[in-house]
């Protein structure tokens, strides 16, 4: 008689949540999700747990887990597929551990990597290159560094998920002092802490990432790298076309940082090559599942299954090789990237089509689970139709 497998509760995420749910459900594991968008909830492999809208998502999700429907799932494995979920597990770890099964963690290191300011400070301590950056806590700080600033400049939130709860995108780009001052005033006025970061110019294809899992001794279970081919919006959006490769330099820099901070469990670092000096410079760190997780699985690294097995006490090894040259494509988003790049004179239709002459992995579409892709397409069509049918705004003179 087989032993029942504990269910899983995925906290947050979009494509990242889906990439965790599908391989685990294929093993017969019941998968629940909190805080995922409706198109992810349309997956036949996901049972959504509804949460009432709230200003503080983390507080609302915690209430669901500890005092709401989540109480019926005591003994389940909790996995973070987004920053809110990562913060929730880290900040309430002791209480959650009394009721749920949790992955390996160094809470202080995870929270430090969630904080962009601490990530960059710790990278500097470890000798890992970063773009130039400035800590600014108020108007006096901003004025003090005015003459040091270089453009273009990124006005970056310290905590990405707090920014994304209020605004679209990831950060603001400023090309003048006036734009810096305006973005700083708006974001700090919304209660957000920010930092200023030098923008590393150049195509998105200069972005590369390293993934691993660090055991309790800080040893990596595997090594994996990929690079971005395109993002949308260009130079600031989400990756919409990726390819697996092997980049030993980004692996070495990532491990130097991870070991310096004592990170445990899932670990991912993104760098961008600065063509001015040929140096890879840190962009961000994620200590959780990311949107590209399905690409790791396609390449032969079932990260979701590996983490689940460790948590439930049935660990197994990871392959020491993976398939390079595999592509992850989000068609609709990549089409918009093409249109933007074409307007900029950086890519034509022919070049775009030639770049797609590969077998593709899709973040949302699968023949055995079409619901997420269909729901996402319908949502975008409705949004486009609403924008087209909206009456034009009439300017009013004072």
C-alpha positions, 0 to 999 in steps of 0.5 A: 500500500503506497504512502499518501504524498503530502499536498503542496500549497504554492504561494504567489507567482505567475508562470513560476507557480504553473511550472511548479504545479504541473510536474508535481501534479504529474506525480499524483500530488494535490496542488493548491495555490494562493494568490495566483492570477486567474489564468494560472488558476485555470490550470487543471493541475491547480486548486486555487484557494481564494483570498479576499482582496487586501492592501497587505497581501502577505497579511491576508495570505498568512491569515488564510494559512493560519486561520482560514482554509489553509488550516485544513491543509496542515501537513502540506508542503509550502513553496514560494513562487513569488516574493510575497510568498517568500517574505511570508514564509521567512517572516512567519517561519517558526509558526508555519513550521508547526503546521506545514512542511518547509524547505531548507532556509537561512531566513536572514540571507533570504530576506537580505536577498529580497532587499535590493539595497542589502543585496548590492551591499553584500555583493560589494562585500563579497567582491561581486561586481554591481552597477554603481548605486546610491542609497537615498532615504530622503530629499537631503540624501538625494540632493547630496548625491546629485553631482555623482549621478550618471544617466540613464539611471534606474529608480529602483524599489528596495522591495519589488513586490511592494512596488508591483502592488502599486505600480506596473513594471519593475522600476522607473528609468530617469535620463535627467535630474528632473526625472530622478527627482520626480520619480523619487518623490512619487515612489517615496510619496507612496511609502516605498523605499528606493535606491538609485542604480546606474543603468547598464546599457546594451541589448537584453541578450547581455542578461544571463542567470545562474540557478542552483539549490544549496544544501545545509552545508552550502554546497550546490546540488547542480549548476544551470545557466541561461541567457535572455534573448528578448524582454518586453518592454525592452530593457526593463520588462519580463523575459519573453525569450530565453535559451539554456547555455553554460556560462562558468563566469556567471556561475562562479560569481553567483556562488561567491555571493551565495556563500558569502551571505550563507544562502540555503535552498533555492538560489538564482542570480541575474547578471548583465554584461557591461560592454564598457569594461567586459564585466558581469554585474549583478542585477538581482537575486531570487531565493525562490522558484522563478518564471524560467523554472519550466525551462530547467525542467525541459532541460532535464532538471526537475527542480520542483520535484527535487525540492518537494522530495527533500522537504518530505524526507525522500531526497534524491540527486540532481543530474550533473548535465542538462540540455543546452540550446533549449528555448523558452518562448512567450509568443504574445509578449515576444511579438510586442517585443518585436514591434518595439525593437522594429520601431527602434530599428534593432530587429526586423521581421526576418531576423525575428522569424530566424531566431524562432527556428527552434523547438520551443518550450512554453510557459503557459501552453501545454496540450494536456493543460491548455486552460492557462494559455486560453484564459490568458489570451482571452484576458488580453483580448478583452483588455485590448477590446476595452482599450480600443472601445474606450472614448477618447479623453477630452482635454479641459482647459483651466 
